[in-house]
Amino acid sequence: MSTLDSNEFKREQARVDHVISKIETQTEHTKNLYNQAHSETRSVESNYSQNAKINTFEADDRIETNAEVQQQKGLVARAVENETILKRQVATYKRLQASPYFGRIDIKDPGETQAEPLYIGTASFADENENFLIYDWRAPISSIYYNGTLGKVTYQTPVGDMDTELVKKRQFSIQSGKITNMFDTNETVGDEILQEVLGQQNDTYMANIVATIQKEQNDIIRDTTSDLLVVQGVAGSGKTSAILQRIAFLLYHSRKSLNADEIVLFSPNRLYSRYISDVLPSLGERNMRQITLADFLSQRFQGLNVQSIFDRYEQESLSSPVQQALSQLLESPTFMTAVSDYAQKLTPQEIQFTDILFKEKPFFKAAEIRKIYADLPNSLSLADRFLKTKNTLIKRLKRRIDQEADADWVHETIDHLNNEAYNDLIGKKRLRAFESYDDEIHYLGRKIAAKHFRIVYDALYNNYFIDIYNQYADFLRQVSLPDGLTNTDWENFQSTFQKGIEYHKLHLLNAAPLLFLRDLLTGEGRNRQIQYIFIDEMQDYSLAQMIYFKHAFPNAKFTLLGDSEQALFKDVEAPQSLLNHLKAAFNVKRANLITLNRSYRSTYPITNFAKKLLPDGDQIQAFNREGDLPTVIVRDTRQTGLETLVSLCHKELQTYGTVAILTRNMKESRQIYEAIHRSTHANLLSDADLALPKGVLIMPVYLAKGLEFDSVIAYDISATNYPDQRSTGILYTMASRAMHQLTLLSIGAASPLVSSVLADQEHLVQIE
């Protein structure tokens, strides 16, 4: 790293001033265009109803009106889109005014005698002569900044690999238009810039990391070929940040064929979703679709209360051997294969068809439905056979509606219609649209009859003529049991499933195989529009769930990221073994594993302590950022522990904006909240919360996944709470949430996992 003289500093600041002046000019011009576009949009929208009046007196008029309506819709859509683009450009220019770029590379192409300086920022910007003053960090040539060291380098472009020579790499920190730090380096991103960024206090929203992307993170971001990309990263390694930059890169790289609505991110919880919601907009991109597993399953199982990951953790954190054996069976790829095999071998007599009821009487009997299904060719796929059965039932319903349209009760209903009800039924039709009075009456009659039988149509539409829960129960009765599960254990499990359905409850273990069975039989539940699926905290998902996602999103490429050390329900798995299992489960050819072992979130002392909790913690590389040693405090009673906790909160708030008290479960969080919230103004957070406030936060550890806090107090890390190796991942997760300060408070003797670290206390912790 080289120190730059004052003249060089002045030259660079002069360039910053020049670029900002150009950006300001362009901002004003774009603002004017935006205001014009805004006025045009309002004008088009206000004229829409006038220009698109419905005229249905004659057939030619109807055709003309329809064309006019479509034209007006197109005008409105184009006006809105133009306004949106200009609004986004204005926001981008405002961000560039404060900090136009963060890097410079000087390159010399073959045959050239002089190097050309290129400046890298969060977005491209060109002057009025189309000279690029700033290159977007996602542009092909910008990869040199992240991957290249001085000398000969190669970078990928849409037309193939290009060679050049990297002569200089310079890094900047620019705030409010002023250079605060600047130096030349041969590194990806120098530690000095990282120290500055990582030393800042936590915010309620995650920031983008484009100025500090490391080489291994850049490999994740720019991977456009893998069908399955697995990112195994230690806590604080920047894997989540890298994934969000990856989404921004993909939207840039494939902007003609990919939009944000075709990307789905499975978040660990809603707090996390809110926390990361500013990253993509800060890079000028729309946010992808975000959903939690709980929300996804609630949408797929409407009417059922599906157990969430958090519910499961609360109920099974110290699960029995039988529960562990059940989990190993139902969460395995073998179990999903068994579901598929079962579905393919079902005969019409074995499918659990059920009556469609109307006014508590069968409208379509199960026997009638089964006969329709059985009469179809066996050569049809399960899904096609089911769909043809469904369509046949709908046709029979429509015939019944036609017959009922002329019934006496319908005519009597028509006779008593008031003007409002009549107009609602006629809709856009008018009297002259009917050839005769009888046509009009029959039209009204069909409308009334269709409304009368709406409940039957809804039942057919929603596939209620098959009892999928009884079907799944039938499948469970045929499962071959592995060692470790007795027939009695399995019968109890089946009974629990059926009782749960009676009370509209479903255990998480059953969700993926049950959905898979339903989709295989009905041919529904698949979304072919989604191009990319991202799953964060993958270690808390089962292989069965992953297999279902692959089924549900058949055309998507998958990016899975997590840390096996932070698993809630299973033992640590080696990254390569994990990749092999996933590759087999997903049945893909192009799979890639990237491992991130360097932790940036915490200070050097905190990371050093956290990694000592792990049996293979030596693989974690701590970033060398100074800070205080973690503190271990032991109190004899709960009362003295709470008094210490209140004192710690007041002390930490003098320095930090956020102090997180992490507990084992929600019950413990509630108890602490009741005890200290009046004296600390603490906030109790649950999985229903959407915002991450400042101040003292109390939450169970599973809600803290993916988040980081200035100061963390791990509450009651006693041997009672964390007695053995199964608690390793939980304690590690707690410790690794802290950015600047970590305190571990134990009521009674500390966990043996912590005690083993205390043996080296003079180097790793201070004891109070």
C-alpha positions in Angstrom: 0.0 0.0 0.0 1.5 3.4 -1.0 1.0 6.7 0.6 0.0 9.5 -1.8 1.4 13.0 -1.7 -0.7 16.1 -1.3 -0.6 17.1 -5.0 -2.1 13.8 -6.0 -4.7 14.2 -3.3 -5.7 17.6 -4.7 -5.8 16.3 -8.3 -8.2 13.5 -7.2 -10.4 15.9 -5.2 -10.5 18.2 -8.2 -11.8 15.3 -10.3 -14.4 14.4 -7.7 -15.6 18.1 -7.7 -15.7 18.0 -11.5 -17.7 14.8 -11.6 -20.2 15.9 -9.0 -20.8 19.2 -10.9 -21.6 17.1 -14.0 -23.9 14.8 -11.9 -25.7 17.9 -10.4 -26.3 19.2 -13.9 -27.7 15.9 -15.1 -29.8 15.6 -11.9 -31.6 18.9 -12.6 -32.2 17.9 -16.2 -33.6 14.5 -15.2 -35.7 16.1 -12.5 -37.3 18.3 -15.1 -38.0 15.3 -17.3 -39.4 13.5 -14.4 -41.8 16.4 -13.6 -42.9 16.5 -17.2 -43.4 12.7 -17.1 -45.4 13.0 -13.9 -47.7 15.6 -15.4 -48.1 13.4 -18.6 -49.0 10.4 -16.5 -51.7 12.3 -14.6 -53.0 13.7 -17.8 -53.2 10.3 -19.5 -54.9 8.7 -16.4 -57.4 11.5 -16.2 -58.3 11.2 -19.9 -58.4 7.4 -19.7 -62.1 7.0 -18.7 -63.2 9.7 -21.2 -61.2 8.2 -24.1 -62.1 4.6 -23.3 -65.9 4.9 -22.9 -67.6 1.6 -23.4 -69.9 1.5 -26.5 -71.8 -1.8 -26.9 -74.8 -0.9 -29.1 -73.4 -2.5 -32.2 -70.9 -5.3 -32.8 -68.5 -3.0 -34.7 -68.7 -0.5 -31.9 -67.7 -3.1 -29.4 -64.7 -4.1 -31.5 -63.7 -0.5 -31.9 -64.2 0.2 -28.2 -62.1 -2.8 -27.1 -59.2 -1.6 -29.4 -59.5 1.9 -27.9 -59.4 0.5 -24.4 -56.3 -1.5 -25.1 -54.6 1.5 -26.6 -55.4 3.7 -23.6 -54.1 1.0 -21.3 -50.9 0.9 -23.2 -50.5 4.7 -23.0 -51.0 4.6 -19.2 -48.5 1.8 -18.8 -45.9 3.5 -20.9 -46.4 6.8 -19.1 -46.1 5.1 -15.6 -43.0 3.1 -16.7 -41.3 6.3 -18.1 -42.0 8.1 -14.8 -40.7 5.2 -12.7 -37.4 5.0 -14.7 -36.8 8.8 -14.4 -37.6 8.7 -10.7 -35.0 5.9 -10.2 -32.4 7.8 -12.2 -32.9 10.9 -10.0 -32.4 8.7 -6.9 -29.2 7.2 -8.4 -27.8 10.6 -9.2 -28.4 11.9 -5.7 -26.5 8.9 -4.2 -23.6 9.5 -6.6 -23.4 13.2 -5.6 -22.5 12.2 -2.1 -20.0 9.5 -3.1 -19.5 9.2 -6.8 -17.0 6.3 -6.7 -14.8 4.2 -4.5 -12.2 2.8 -6.8 -9.8 3.5 -9.7 -8.0 1.1 -12.0 -5.5 2.2 -14.5 -5.3 -0.3 -17.4 -3.1 -0.6 -20.5 -4.4 -2.7 -23.4 -2.1 -4.6 -25.7 -0.4 -2.2 -28.2 -1.2 0.9 -26.1 1.6 3.1 -24.7 -0.4 4.9 -22.1 -2.6 3.6 -19.3 -6.2 4.7 -19.1 -7.8 5.5 -15.7 -11.3 4.0 -15.0 -13.3 5.0 -11.9 -15.6 2.4 -10.3 -18.9 3.4 -8.5 -22.3 2.0 -7.6 -23.7 3.1 -11.0 -22.4 4.2 -14.4 -22.3 7.9 -15.3 -21.3 9.5 -18.6 -21.0 13.2 -19.5 -22.8 14.9 -22.4 -20.2 13.5 -24.9 -20.9 9.9 -23.7 -17.5 9.8 -22.0 -17.8 7.4 -19.0 -16.8 9.3 -15.8 -17.9 6.4 -13.6 -18.2 2.7 -14.5 -20.8 0.5 -12.7 -19.2 -2.0 -10.3 -21.1 -4.7 -12.2 -19.6 -3.9 -15.6 -17.3 -6.6 -17.0 -14.2 -4.5 -16.8 -14.9 -3.6 -13.2 -14.2 -7.2 -12.2 -10.5 -6.2 -12.5 -10.9 -4.0 -9.4 -12.0 -7.0 -7.3 -10.1 -9.9 -8.8 -7.0 -8.4 -10.3 -3.5 -7.7 -8.9 -1.0 -5.5 -10.6 0.3 -6.9 -13.9 -1.3 -9.0 -16.7 -5.1 -9.6 -16.0 -8.0 -11.2 -17.9 -11.6 -10.3 -17.6 -14.8 -11.7 -19.1 -17.0 -9.8 -21.5 -20.1 -10.8 -23.5 -17.9 -11.4 -26.5 -15.2 -13.5 -24.7 -12.1 -13.1 -22.5 -10.1 -9.9 -22.8 -6.5 -9.3 -21.8 -5.0 -6.1 -20.3 -2.4 -4.9 -17.9 -3.4 -3.5 -14.5 -1.0 -0.7 -13.8 -2.6 0.9 -10.8 -5.4 0.2 -8.2 -6.5 3.0 -6.0 -9.2 3.0 -3.3 -11.2 5.9 -2.0 -13.5 6.8 0.8 -15.6 9.7 -0.3 -18.2 11.3 2.0 -20.4 14.3 1.2 -18.3 14.9 -1.9 -15.0 15.0 0.0 -12.2 12.4 -0.1 -11.6 11.2 3.5 -9.2 8.4 2.7 -7.2 7.4 -0.4 -4.4 5.0 -1.2 -2.9 2.8 -3.8 -2.9 -1.0 -3.2 -2.3 -4.4 -4.8 -5.0 -6.0 -2.6 -8.6 -6.7 -3.4 -9.8 -4.1 -0.9 -7.2 -2.8 1.6 -7.6 -3.5 5.3 -7.6 0.3 6.0 -10.9 0.8 4.1 -12.3 -2.4 5.7 -11.3 -1.1 9.2 -13.1 2.1 8.6 -16.3 0.5 7.3 -16.5 -2.3 9.9 -15.7 -0.1 12.8 -19.0 1.8 12.2 -21.9 1.2 14.5 -24.8 -1.0 13.4 -27.7 0.5 11.5 -31.4 -0.7 11.4 -30.8 -1.5 7.7 -28.0 -3.4 6.1 -25.9 -1.3 3.7 -24.5 -2.5 0.4 -20.8 -3.6 0.4 -19.8 -2.8 -3.2 -16.9 -0.7 -2.0 -15.4 -3.6 0.1 -16.2 -6.7 -1.9 -13.5 -9.3 -1.4 -12.2 -11.7 -4.1 -14.0 -14.7 -2.7 -17.3 -12.7 -2.4 -16.8 -11.5 -6.0 -16.7 -15.1 -7.2 -20.1 -15.6 -5.6 -21.5 -12.4 -7.1 -20.4 -13.0 -10.7 -21.2 -16.7 -11.0 -23.7 -16.9 -13.9 -23.3 -20.5 -14.9 -24.0 -22.7 -11.9 -27.4 -24.3 -11.6 -26.7 -24.9 -7.9 -24.4 -22.5 -6.0 -23.8 -23.4 -2.4 -22.1 -20.8 -0.2 -20.9 -22.2 3.1 -19.7 -19.2 5.1 -18.7 -18.7 8.8 -20.6 -16.2 10.8 -19.8 -12.6 9.7 -18.1 -13.6 6.5 -20.4 -11.4 4.4 -22.3 -14.2 2.7 -25.7 -12.5 2.9 -24.2 -9.2 1.7 -22.5 -11.0 -1.2 -25.8 -12.7 -2.1 -27.7 -9.4 -2.3 -24.9 -7.9 -4.5 -25.2 -11.1 -6.5 -28.9 -10.4 -7.1 -28.0 -6.8 -8.2 -25.4 -8.2 -10.5 -27.7 -10.8 -12.1 -30.3 -8.0 -12.7 -27.6 -6.0 -14.4 -26.0 -8.9 -16.3 -29.3 -10.3 -17.6 -31.4 -7.1 -17.7 -33.1 -8.0 -21.0 -34.3 -11.4 -19.8 -34.6 -11.1 -16.0 -36.6 -8.9 -13.7 -36.8 -8.6 -9.9 -40.2 -10.4 -9.8 -38.5 -13.6 -11.2 -36.2 -13.8 -8.2 -37.3 -15.2 -4.8 -35.4 -15.0 -1.6 -36.4 -17.2 1.3 -35.5 -15.2 4.4 -35.1 -16.7 7.9 -37.7 -14.3 9.4 -39.5 -11.0 8.7 -37.1 -8.9 10.8 -34.3 -10.1 8.5 -36.4 -9.3 5.4 -36.8 -5.7 6.6 -33.2 -5.4 7.6 -31.9 -6.2 4.1 -34.7 -4.3 2.3 -32.5 -1.2 1.5 -29.6 -2.9 -0.2 -30.9 -3.4 -3.7 -32.7 0.0 -3.9 -29.3 1.6 -2.8 -27.9 0.1 -6.0 -30.7 1.3 -8.2 -32.6 -2.0 -8.4 -36.0 -3.1 -7.3 -36.2 -5.6 -4.5 -36.7 -9.3 -5.3 -39.6 -11.1 -3.9 -39.0 -12.1 -0.3 -40.8 -14.7 1.7 -40.3 -16.8 4.8 -40.8 -20.5 4.9 -43.7 -20.0 7.3 -45.4 -17.6 4.9 -44.8 -19.9 1.9 -46.3 -22.9 3.7 -49.3 -20.8 5.0 -50.1 -19.8 1.4 -49.8 -23.4 0.2 -51.9 -24.8 3.1 -54.6 -22.2 3.5 -56.8 -23.0 6.4 -54.1 -25.0 8.3 -51.8 -23.7 11.0 -48.4 -25.0 9.9 -45.7 -25.3 12.5 -42.9 -22.7 11.9 -39.2 -23.3 12.2 -39.4 -21.2 15.4 -42.3 -23.2 16.8 -40.4 -26.4 16.1 -37.2 -25.0 17.8 -39.2 -24.0 20.9 -40.8 -27.4 21.1 -38.0 -29.7 20.1 -34.7 -28.0 21.1 -34.0 -30.9 23.4 -35.8 -33.5 21.3 -36.0 -37.2 22.2 -34.2 -40.0 20.3 -37.6 -41.0 18.8 -38.1 -37.4 17.6 -34.6 -37.4 16.1 -35.3 -40.7 14.3 -38.6 -39.3 12.9 -36.8 -36.2 11.7 -34.1 -38.3 10.0 -36.8 -40.3 8.2 -39.2 -37.6 7.1 -36.6 -35.0 6.1 -34.6 -37.4 3.9 -34.5 -37.6 0.1 -35.4 -41.3 0.5 -38.8 -40.3 2.0 -39.5 -37.9 -0.9 -38.7 -40.7 -3.4 -41.1 -43.0 -1.5 -43.8 -40.3 -1.9 -43.2 -40.2 -5.6 -43.2 -44.0 -6.0 -46.4 -44.2 -4.0 -48.2 -41.6 -6.2 -47.1 -43.3 -9.5 -48.5 -46.7 -8.4 -51.9 -45.5 -7.2 -54.9 -47.1 -8.9 -58.3 -45.3 -9.3 -59.6 -47.3 -6.4 -56.8 -46.2 -4.1 -57.2 -42.5 -4.7 -59.1 -40.9 -1.9 -61.9 -39.2 -3.9 -64.5 -37.5 -1.7 -68.0 -36.1 -2.2 -68.5 -32.5 -3.3 -71.3 -31.3 -1.0 -74.0 -28.7 -1.7 -76.3 -27.8 1.1 -75.0 -30.8 3.1 -75.9 -33.2 0.3 -73.7 -34.8 -2.3 -73.6 -32.8 -5.6 -70.9 -35.0 -7.1 -70.5 -38.3 -5.4 -67.0 -39.8 -4.9 -68.0 -42.9 -6.9 -69.0 -40.7 -9.9 -65.7 -38.8 -9.7 -63.7 -42.1 -9.4 -65.5 -43.5 -12.5 -64.6 -40.4 -14.6 -61.0 -40.8 -13.5 -61.0 -44.6 -14.1 -62.4 -44.3 -17.6 -59.5 -42.1 -18.7 -56.5 -43.8 -20.5 -53.9 -45.2 -18.2 -51.2 -43.8 -20.5 -52.0 -40.3 -19.3 -49.8 -38.8 -16.6 -51.2 -38.4 -13.1 -51.5 -34.6 -13.6 -53.3 -34.9 -17.0 -55.7 -37.5 -15.7 -56.6 -35.4 -12.7 -57.0 -32.2 -14.9 -59.3 -34.0 -17.3 -61.4 -35.3 -14.4 -61.6 -31.8 -13.0 -62.6 -30.3 -16.4 -65.3 -33.0 -16.9 -66.8 -32.1 -13.5 -66.8 -28.4 -14.3 -68.6 -29.1 -17.6 -71.2 -31.1 -15.8 -71.6 -28.2 -13.3 -72.1 -25.8 -16.2 -74.8 -28.0 -17.7 -76.6 -28.1 -14.4 -76.3 -24.2 -14.3 -77.9 -24.1 -17.8 -80.7 -26.3 -16.7 -81.3 -24.4 -13.5 -81.3 -21.0 -15.3 -84.9 -21.7 -16.4 -86.1 -23.0 -13.1 -89.2 -21.4 -11.4 -87.2 -20.2 -8.4 -84.8 -18.4 -10.7 -87.6 -16.7 -12.7 -89.1 -15.6 -9.4 -85.8 -14.1 -8.3 -85.5 -12.2 -11.6 -89.0 -10.8 -11.1 -88.0 -9.3 -7.7 -84.7 -7.8 -8.8 -84.3 -4.1 -8.1 -82.4 -1.8 -10.5 -79.1 -2.1 -8.6 -79.2 -5.9 -8.5 -80.2 -6.0 -12.2 -77.3 -3.8 -13.2 -74.9 -5.9 -11.2 -76.0 -9.0 -13.0 -76.1 -7.5 -16.5 -72.7 -6.0 -16.0 -71.3 -4.4 -19.2 -74.1 -5.9 -21.4 -77.0 -3.7 -22.4 -80.5 -4.4 -23.7 -79.6 -4.2 -27.3 -76.9 -6.8 -26.8 -79.6 -9.4 -26.6 -81.5 -10.7 -29.6 -84.7 -11.3 -27.6 -86.3 -10.9 -24.2 -85.9 -14.7 -23.7 -82.1 -14.4 -24.3 -81.9 -11.6 -21.6 -83.9 -13.7 -19.1 -81.8 -16.8 -19.8 -78.6 -14.7 -19.4 -79.8 -13.4 -16.0 -80.9 -16.9 -15.0 -77.4 -18.3 -15.7 -75.9 -15.6 -13.7 -78.2 -16.3 -10.7 -77.7 -20.0 -11.0 -73.9 -19.7 -11.3 -73.9 -17.6 -8.1 -76.2 -20.2 -6.4 -73.7 -23.0 -7.2 -70.6 -20.9 -6.6 -69.6 -23.0 -3.6 -69.5 -26.1 -5.9 -67.3 -24.4 -8.4 -65.0 -23.2 -5.7 -64.7 -26.7 -4.4 -63.8 -28.1 -7.8 -61.4 -25.2 -8.5 -59.6 -25.9 -5.2 -59.5 -29.7 -5.8 -61.6 -30.5 -2.8 -62.9 -33.7 -4.5 -59.7 -35.4 -3.3 -59.0 -35.8 0.4 -55.2 -35.3 0.3 -54.9 -35.7 4.1 -56.4 -39.2 4.0 -54.3 -39.9 1.0 -51.1 -38.9 2.9 -52.3 -41.0 5.9 -52.7 -44.0 3.6 -49.1 -43.4 2.4 -47.8 -43.2 5.9 -49.3 -46.6 6.7 -47.2 -48.1 3.9 -43.8 -46.6 4.9 -40.9 -49.0 5.6 -39.5 -48.1 9.0 -35.7 -47.7 9.6 -33.8 -48.9 12.6 -34.6 -46.7 15.6 -38.3 -46.5 15.0 -40.8 -49.1 16.3 -44.3 -49.8 15.0 -45.7 -48.2 18.1 -43.6 -45.0 17.5 -44.9 -44.8 14.0 -48.5 -45.5 14.9 -48.3 -42.7 17.5 -46.9 -40.4 14.8 -49.7 -41.2 12.4 -52.3 -40.6 15.1 -50.7 -37.3 15.9 -50.9 -36.3 12.2 -54.5 -37.1 11.9 -55.5 -35.5 15.2 -53.6 -32.4 14.1 -55.5 -32.2 10.8 -58.8 -32.4 12.8 -57.6 -29.3 14.7 -56.3 -27.6 11.5 -52.7 -28.1 12.6 -49.7 -29.5 10.6 -46.3 -30.4 11.9 -43.4 -29.0 9.9 -42.0 -32.5 9.3 -45.1 -33.4 7.2 -45.3 -30.2 5.2 -42.8 -31.0 2.3 -43.9 -34.6 1.6 -47.6 -33.7 1.9 -47.2 -30.8 -0.6 -45.2 -33.1 -2.9 -47.9 -35.7 -2.9 -50.6 -33.2 -3.5 -48.7 -31.6 -6.4 -47.9 -35.0 -8.0 -51.6 -36.0 -8.0 -53.1 -32.7 -9.1 -50.3 -31.3 -11.3 -50.5 -28.0 -9.6 -48.2 -26.0 -7.3 -45.4 -25.4 -9.8 -44.1 -22.0 -10.8 -42.2 -22.0 -14.0 -41.7 -18.2 -14.2 -39.2 -18.0 -11.4 -35.6 -18.0 -12.7 -33.6 -17.8 -9.4 -34.3 -19.0 -5.9 -32.1 -17.9 -3.0 -32.3 -19.6 0.4 -30.6 -18.1 3.4 -29.8 -20.0 6.6 -30.0 -23.2 4.5 -28.7 -25.3 7.4 -32.2 -25.0 9.0 -33.9 -26.5 6.0 -34.2 -30.2 5.4 -33.2 -32.0 2.2 -36.9 -32.9 1.8 -37.8 -29.2 1.8 -35.1 -28.5 -0.7 -36.3 -31.2 -3.0 -39.8 -29.8 -2.8 -38.5 -26.3 -3.7 -36.8 -27.8 -6.8 -40.1 -29.4 -7.7 -42.1 -26.2 -7.1 -39.7 -24.0 -9.1 -38.5 -26.4 -11.9 -36.9 -23.7 -14.1 -35.0 -21.9 -11.3 -31.3 -21.8 -10.6 -30.6 -22.2 -6.9 -28.3 -20.3 -4.6 -28.1 -21.7 -1.1 -26.2 -20.0 1.7 -25.6 -20.7 5.3 -23.3 -21.9 8.1 -23.5 -25.5 9.2 -22.0 -24.4 12.6 -25.3 -22.5 13.3 -27.7 -25.4 12.6 -30.7 -25.5 14.9 -31.8 -29.1 14.4 -28.9 -31.1 13.1 -25.2 -31.8 13.5 -22.5 -30.0 11.7 -21.9 -31.3 8.2 -18.7 -30.8 6.2 -19.2 -28.4 3.2 -18.2 -30.9 0.5 -20.5 -33.6 2.0 -23.3 -31.0 2.0 -22.7 -30.2 -1.6 -22.7 -33.8 -2.6 -26.1 -34.4 -0.9 -27.6 -31.3 -2.4 -26.2 -32.1 -5.9 -27.8 -35.5 -5.8 -31.1 -34.2 -4.4 -31.3 -31.5 -7.0 -30.1 -33.7 -9.9 -28.0 -30.9 -11.5 -24.9 -31.0 -13.5 -23.3 -27.6 -12.8 -22.9 -27.3 -9.0 -20.4 -25.0 -7.3 -19.3 -24.7 -3.7 -17.7 -21.6 -2.4 -16.5 -21.5 1.2 -16.0 -18.3 3.2 -13.8 -18.7 6.2 -12.8 -15.1 7.0 -15.1 -13.4 9.5 -15.5 -9.6 9.2 -18.4 -8.8 11.5 -16.8 -8.9 14.9 -13.7 -7.6 16.5 -10.6 -9.9 16.6 -11.1 -10.8 20.3 -14.9 -11.7 19.8 -14.2 -13.8 16.7 -11.3 -15.6 18.5 -13.6 -16.4 21.4 -16.5 -17.6 19.2 -14.4 -19.9 17.1 -13.0 -21.6 20.3 -16.5 -22.8 21.0 -16.4 -24.9 17.9 -14.6 -28.2 17.5 -13.3 -27.2 14.1 -13.1 -23.5 14.8 -9.5 -23.2 13.7 -10.7 -22.9 10.1 -12.2 -19.5 10.9 -9.9 -16.5 10.1 -10.5 -13.5 12.3 -10.3 -10.0 10.7 -7.8 -8.0 12.6 -10.0 -5.3 14.1 -9.2 -4.2 17.6 -11.7 -4.3 20.5 -12.3 -5.4 24.1 -12.1 -9.0 25.2 -15.5 -10.7 25.7 -16.6 -10.7 29.3 -18.0 -13.7 31.2 -20.1 -12.8 34.3 -21.4 -15.5 36.7 -24.2 -14.7 39.2 -25.6 -17.0 41.9 -29.2 -16.1 41.7 -31.7 -15.0 39.0 -32.3 -11.7 40.9 -28.6 -10.7 41.0 -28.4 -11.7 37.4 -31.2 -9.4 36.4 -29.7 -6.5 38.4 -26.4 -7.1 36.5 -28.3 -7.2 33.2 -30.0 -3.8 33.8 -26.6 -2.3 34.8 -25.0 -3.7 31.7 -27.7 -2.3 29.4 -27.3 1.2 30.8 -23.5 1.0 30.5 -23.6 -0.3 26.9 -26.1 2.3 25.7 -23.7 5.0 26.6 -21.5 3.8 23.8 -23.7 1.9 21.4 -27.0 2.4 19.7 -28.1 -1.2 19.8 -27.8 -3.7 22.7 -29.3 -7.1 22.0 -30.1 -9.5 24.8 -30.2 -13.0 23.3 -32.0 -15.9 25.1 -32.5 -19.6 24.4 -36.2 -19.3 23.7 -39.2 -17.0 23.7 -40.3 -18.0 27.2 -37.0 -16.8 28.6 -37.2 -13.6 26.5 -40.6 -12.8 27.9 -39.5 -13.4 31.5 -36.6 -11.0 31.0 -38.7 -8.4 29.3 -41.2 -8.4 32.2 -38.4 -8.0 34.7 -36.4 -5.2 33.0 -38.4 -3.3 30.4 -39.5 -0.5 32.7 -35.9 0.3 33.8 -34.3 -0.1 30.3 -37.2 0.7 27.9 -36.4 -2.6 26.2 -38.2 -3.9 23.2 -39.3 -7.6 23.1 -39.1 -8.9 19.5 -41.0 -11.9 18.1 -41.2 -13.5 14.6 -44.2 -11.3 13.9 -42.1 -8.1 14.2 -41.2 -6.3 11.0 -38.9 -3.5 12.3 -35.6 -3.5 14.1 -35.5 -0.6 16.5 -32.6 1.0 18.3 -32.0 0.7 22.0 -32.2 -2.5 24.1 -33.6 -5.5 22.2 -34.7 -8.8 23.7 -35.2 -11.8 21.5 -34.6 -15.6 21.3 -31.5 -16.6 19.5 -33.2 -18.0 16.4 -34.6 -14.5 15.6 -31.1 -13.1 15.6 -29.9 -15.2 12.7 -28.6 -13.1 9.8 -28.6 -10.0 12.0 -25.8 -8.2 13.8 -25.7 -5.8 16.8 -23.2 -3.3 18.3 -23.3 -5.1 21.6 -24.6 -8.5 22.5 -25.5 -9.9 26.0 -25.9 -13.7 25.9 -28.3 -14.3 28.8 -27.9 -17.3 31.1 -25.3 -19.3 29.3 -25.4 -21.7 32.3 -24.8 -25.5 32.3 -28.6 -25.8 33.0 -29.5 -24.1 29.7 -26.6 -25.4 27.6 -25.5 -28.7 29.1 -23.8 -30.5 26.2 -22.5 -30.5 22.6 -25.9 -30.1 21.1 -25.9 -26.5 22.3 -22.7 -25.6 20.4 -24.4 -24.1 17.4 -26.7 -22.0 19.6 -23.9 -20.5 21.7 -21.8 -19.8 18.6 -24.7 -18.1 17.0 -25.1 -15.8 20.0 -21.5 -14.9 20.3 -21.1 -14.2 16.5 -23.9 -11.7 16.4 -21.8 -9.1 18.3 -19.9 -6.5 16.2 -18.1 -4.6 19.0 -18.9 -5.9 22.4 -19.8 -9.3 23.8 -20.9 -10.2 27.3 -21.9 -13.7 28.5 -24.0 -13.7 31.7 -24.5 -17.0 33.5 -26.9 -17.8 36.4 -25.0 -20.4 38.2 -22.1 -22.4 36.7 -21.4 -21.6 33.1 -22.0 -24.2 30.3 -19.1 -26.7 30.0 -18.8 -25.4 26.4 -17.9 -22.0 27.7 -15.9 -23.4 30.6 -13.6 -25.2 28.2 -12.8 -21.8 26.6 -12.2 -20.2 30.0 -9.2 -22.5 30.5 -7.4 -20.1 28.2 -9.1 -17.0 29.7 -6.1 -14.7 29.8 -6.0 -14.7 26.1 -9.7 -14.9 25.2 -11.9 -13.4 27.8 -12.1 -11.4 30.9 -14.0 -12.7 33.9 -16.0 -10.4 36.1 
